[in-house]
Amino acid sequence: DVVMTQTPLSLSVTPGQPASISCQSSQSLLHRDGRTYLYWYLQKPGQSPQLLIYEVSNRFSGVPDRFSGSGSGTDFTLHISRVEVEDVGVYYCMQSIRHRPYTFGQGTRLEIK
Amino acid sequence: QVQLVESGGGVVQPGGSLRLSCAASGFSFRSFGMHWVRQAPGKGLEWVATSSYDGGDIYYADSVKGRFSISRDNSKNTLFLDMNSLRPEDTALYFCAREGNCESTTCPFDSWGQGTKVIVSS
Protein backbone atom coordinates (compact mmCIF):
# COMPACT_ATOMS: atom_id res chain seq x y z
CA ASP A 1 0.00 0.00 0.00
CA VAL A 2 1.07 3.59 -0.60
CA VAL A 3 1.77 5.23 2.75
CA MET A 4 1.04 8.94 2.99
CA THR A 5 2.92 10.92 5.66
CA GLN A 6 1.89 14.46 6.55
CA THR A 7 3.87 17.05 8.47
CA PRO A 8 3.26 18.79 10.72
CA LEU A 9 0.37 17.02 12.44
CA SER A 10 -0.82 20.29 13.88
CA LEU A 11 -0.15 23.96 13.39
CA SER A 12 -1.37 27.18 14.88
CA VAL A 13 -1.51 30.21 12.60
CA THR A 14 -2.34 33.87 13.10
CA PRO A 15 -5.03 35.08 10.71
CA GLY A 16 -3.51 36.71 7.65
CA GLN A 17 -0.32 34.69 7.91
CA PRO A 18 0.68 31.93 5.48
CA ALA A 19 0.67 28.24 6.23
CA SER A 20 1.92 25.12 4.53
CA ILE A 21 1.40 21.41 5.01
CA SER A 22 3.64 18.72 3.55
CA CYS A 23 2.66 15.29 2.34
CA GLN A 24 5.11 12.58 1.36
CA SER A 25 4.13 9.35 -0.38
CA SER A 26 6.02 6.06 -0.13
CA GLN A 27 5.84 5.65 -3.91
CA SER A 28 5.77 8.07 -6.79
CA LEU A 29 2.25 9.28 -7.58
CA LEU A 30 3.15 10.00 -11.22
CA HIS A 31 1.00 7.75 -13.38
CA ARG A 32 2.08 6.45 -16.76
CA ASP A 33 -0.62 8.71 -18.22
CA GLY A 34 1.50 11.68 -17.14
CA ARG A 35 -0.84 12.83 -14.36
CA THR A 36 -0.07 12.83 -10.65
CA TYR A 37 -2.89 11.59 -8.45
CA LEU A 38 -2.56 13.58 -5.26
CA TYR A 39 -5.52 15.36 -3.67
CA TRP A 40 -6.07 17.63 -0.69
CA TYR A 41 -9.20 17.66 1.46
CA LEU A 42 -10.32 19.83 4.36
CA GLN A 43 -12.59 18.50 7.07
CA LYS A 44 -14.03 21.42 9.01
CA PRO A 45 -15.23 20.76 12.57
CA GLY A 46 -18.37 18.63 12.56
CA GLN A 47 -18.46 18.38 8.78
CA SER A 48 -17.60 15.87 6.11
CA PRO A 49 -14.40 16.28 4.07
CA GLN A 50 -14.44 18.68 1.15
CA LEU A 51 -12.20 18.57 -1.88
CA LEU A 52 -9.74 21.46 -2.16
CA ILE A 53 -7.10 20.44 -4.68
CA TYR A 54 -6.93 17.66 -7.28
CA GLU A 55 -3.95 16.34 -9.23
CA VAL A 56 -1.45 18.27 -7.08
CA SER A 57 -2.27 21.84 -8.04
CA ASN A 58 -5.77 22.23 -9.47
CA ARG A 59 -8.25 24.05 -7.28
CA PHE A 60 -11.69 22.46 -7.14
CA SER A 61 -14.72 24.53 -8.03
CA GLY A 62 -15.42 27.25 -5.47
CA VAL A 63 -12.14 26.88 -3.57
CA PRO A 64 -10.61 30.28 -2.73
CA ASP A 65 -7.42 31.16 -4.55
CA ARG A 66 -5.52 31.51 -1.27
CA PHE A 67 -5.25 27.71 -1.45
CA SER A 68 -2.64 26.26 -3.78
CA GLY A 69 -0.81 23.00 -4.19
CA SER A 70 2.61 22.09 -5.46
CA GLY A 71 4.97 19.17 -5.70
CA SER A 72 5.84 16.15 -7.79
CA GLY A 73 6.75 12.51 -7.51
CA THR A 74 6.59 11.78 -3.80
CA ASP A 75 6.69 15.23 -2.18
CA PHE A 76 3.76 17.61 -2.10
CA THR A 77 2.73 20.76 -0.30
CA LEU A 78 -0.54 22.56 0.37
CA HIS A 79 -0.11 26.31 0.72
CA ILE A 80 -2.51 28.78 2.27
CA SER A 81 -1.36 32.29 1.40
CA ARG A 82 -3.30 34.11 4.11
CA VAL A 83 -5.08 31.97 6.68
CA GLU A 84 -8.63 32.92 7.58
CA VAL A 85 -10.66 31.83 10.59
CA GLU A 86 -12.86 29.66 8.35
CA ASP A 87 -9.82 27.57 7.35
CA VAL A 88 -9.79 25.81 10.71
CA GLY A 89 -10.05 22.05 10.50
CA VAL A 90 -8.10 18.95 9.57
CA TYR A 91 -6.36 18.75 6.21
CA TYR A 92 -5.78 15.40 4.53
CA CYS A 93 -3.77 14.42 1.49
CA MET A 94 -4.94 11.37 -0.45
CA GLN A 95 -3.53 9.33 -3.31
CA SER A 96 -5.33 7.38 -6.00
CA ILE A 97 -2.53 6.11 -8.23
CA ARG A 98 -2.83 2.82 -6.44
CA HIS A 99 -6.56 2.97 -5.99
CA ARG A 100 -6.81 -0.37 -4.35
CA PRO A 101 -6.49 0.83 -1.70
CA TYR A 102 -6.88 4.58 -1.78
CA THR A 103 -4.87 5.94 1.13
CA PHE A 104 -4.96 9.14 3.15
CA GLY A 105 -2.40 10.97 5.22
CA GLN A 106 -2.88 11.07 9.00
CA GLY A 107 -4.30 14.58 8.84
CA THR A 108 -2.97 17.98 9.91
CA ARG A 109 -5.01 20.01 12.35
CA LEU A 110 -4.94 23.74 11.71
CA GLU A 111 -6.02 26.07 14.49
CA ILE A 112 -6.10 29.83 14.76
CA LYS A 113 -3.84 31.64 17.23
CA GLN B 1 -27.33 20.39 -6.05
CA VAL B 2 -25.56 17.13 -5.27
CA GLN B 3 -26.85 15.53 -2.11
CA LEU B 4 -25.77 12.30 -0.44
CA VAL B 5 -27.64 11.17 2.66
CA GLU B 6 -26.46 8.16 4.61
CA SER B 7 -28.64 6.14 6.96
CA GLY B 8 -28.74 2.78 8.70
CA GLY B 9 -26.11 3.28 11.36
CA GLY B 10 -26.64 2.26 14.95
CA VAL B 11 -25.36 0.21 17.85
CA VAL B 12 -24.71 -3.47 17.18
CA GLN B 13 -23.04 -6.26 19.13
CA PRO B 14 -19.78 -7.81 17.93
CA GLY B 15 -20.54 -10.40 15.29
CA GLY B 16 -23.71 -8.60 14.25
CA SER B 17 -24.79 -7.08 10.95
CA LEU B 18 -25.94 -3.73 9.62
CA ARG B 19 -26.95 -2.35 6.25
CA LEU B 20 -26.00 1.21 5.45
CA SER B 21 -27.71 3.18 2.70
CA CYS B 22 -26.71 6.31 0.82
CA ALA B 23 -29.49 8.11 -1.00
CA ALA B 24 -28.25 10.27 -3.85
CA SER B 25 -29.96 13.20 -5.52
CA GLY B 26 -29.15 16.17 -7.70
CA PHE B 27 -27.08 14.25 -10.24
CA SER B 28 -27.22 11.25 -12.54
CA PHE B 29 -26.33 8.60 -9.97
CA ARG B 30 -26.04 5.81 -12.56
CA SER B 31 -23.12 7.61 -14.21
CA PHE B 32 -20.81 7.88 -11.20
CA GLY B 33 -18.53 5.58 -9.26
CA MET B 34 -19.24 5.62 -5.54
CA HIS B 35 -17.24 4.90 -2.42
CA TRP B 36 -17.57 4.27 1.30
CA VAL B 37 -15.02 5.92 3.58
CA ARG B 38 -15.00 5.65 7.36
CA GLN B 39 -13.58 7.61 10.25
CA ALA B 40 -13.07 6.02 13.64
CA PRO B 41 -13.69 8.34 16.60
CA GLY B 42 -10.94 10.95 16.76
CA LYS B 43 -9.06 9.31 13.90
CA GLY B 44 -8.36 9.93 10.22
CA LEU B 45 -10.04 8.77 7.04
CA GLU B 46 -9.98 5.18 5.80
CA TRP B 47 -11.26 4.09 2.41
CA VAL B 48 -13.56 1.07 2.75
CA ALA B 49 -15.09 0.09 -0.60
CA THR B 50 -15.72 1.17 -4.17
CA SER B 51 -18.41 0.48 -6.72
CA SER B 52 -18.09 1.46 -10.36
CA TYR B 53 -21.02 3.31 -11.93
CA ASP B 54 -22.78 0.06 -12.89
CA GLY B 55 -21.63 -2.12 -10.00
CA GLY B 56 -19.50 -4.17 -12.36
CA ASP B 57 -16.20 -3.32 -10.64
CA ILE B 58 -16.06 -3.58 -6.87
CA TYR B 59 -13.12 -3.27 -4.51
CA TYR B 60 -12.61 -3.53 -0.77
CA ALA B 61 -10.05 -2.58 1.81
CA ASP B 62 -8.29 -5.64 3.24
CA SER B 63 -9.70 -4.76 6.68
CA VAL B 64 -13.29 -5.44 5.50
CA LYS B 65 -12.83 -7.94 2.68
CA GLY B 66 -15.05 -10.98 3.13
CA ARG B 67 -17.22 -9.21 5.73
CA PHE B 68 -18.58 -6.14 3.94
CA SER B 69 -20.40 -5.97 0.62
CA ILE B 70 -20.99 -2.84 -1.46
CA SER B 71 -23.87 -2.69 -3.92
CA ARG B 72 -26.09 -0.17 -5.62
CA ASP B 73 -29.58 0.20 -7.03
CA ASN B 74 -29.38 2.68 -9.88
CA SER B 75 -33.15 2.64 -10.31
CA LYS B 76 -33.47 4.00 -6.75
CA ASN B 77 -30.34 6.18 -6.74
CA THR B 78 -29.06 4.35 -3.69
CA LEU B 79 -25.72 2.91 -2.61
CA PHE B 80 -25.51 0.21 0.05
CA LEU B 81 -22.95 -1.26 2.39
CA ASP B 82 -23.82 -4.59 3.97
CA MET B 83 -21.67 -5.16 7.01
CA ASN B 84 -21.41 -8.59 8.60
CA SER B 85 -19.28 -10.10 11.37
CA LEU B 86 -18.84 -6.64 12.81
CA ARG B 87 -15.93 -5.98 15.15
CA PRO B 88 -15.33 -3.23 17.70
CA GLU B 89 -12.69 -1.79 15.37
CA ASP B 90 -15.41 -1.18 12.76
CA THR B 91 -16.84 1.52 15.03
CA ALA B 92 -16.75 4.68 12.94
CA LEU B 93 -18.62 7.36 11.08
CA TYR B 94 -19.30 5.98 7.61
CA PHE B 95 -19.38 8.42 4.69
CA CYS B 96 -20.47 7.76 1.16
CA ALA B 97 -18.62 9.77 -1.45
CA ARG B 98 -19.04 10.34 -5.16
CA GLU B 99 -16.12 9.91 -7.51
CA GLY B 100 -16.26 12.87 -9.84
CA ASN B 101 -16.30 12.64 -13.61
CA CYS B 102 -13.06 13.80 -15.14
CA GLU B 103 -10.79 13.04 -18.06
CA SER B 104 -8.14 11.38 -15.90
CA THR B 105 -7.54 7.73 -15.09
CA THR B 106 -8.98 8.23 -11.62
CA CYS B 107 -11.02 11.11 -10.28
CA PRO B 108 -11.25 12.67 -6.83
CA PHE B 109 -14.08 12.15 -4.38
CA ASP B 110 -15.84 15.42 -5.07
CA SER B 111 -18.99 15.13 -2.94
CA TRP B 112 -19.48 13.54 0.47
CA GLY B 113 -22.46 12.83 2.67
CA GLN B 114 -22.60 13.79 6.33
CA GLY B 115 -22.07 10.23 7.50
CA THR B 116 -23.89 7.64 9.59
CA LYS B 117 -22.47 6.40 12.87
CA VAL B 118 -21.82 2.73 13.55
CA ILE B 119 -20.96 1.55 17.06
CA VAL B 120 -19.96 -2.05 17.61
CA SER B 121 -20.09 -2.81 21.30
CA SER B 122 -21.41 -5.41 23.71
Interface residues (C-beta under 8 A of the other chain):
Chain A: H31 D33 R35 Y37 Y39 Y41 Q43 Q47 S48 P49 Q50 L51 Y54 E55 F60 V90 Y92 M94 S96 I97 H99 R100 P101 Y102 T103 F104 G105 Q106 G107
Chain B: H35 V37 G44 L45 E46 W47 T50 Y59 A61 D62 F95 A97 G100 C102 S104 T105 T106 C107 P108 F109 D110 W112 G113 Q114 G115
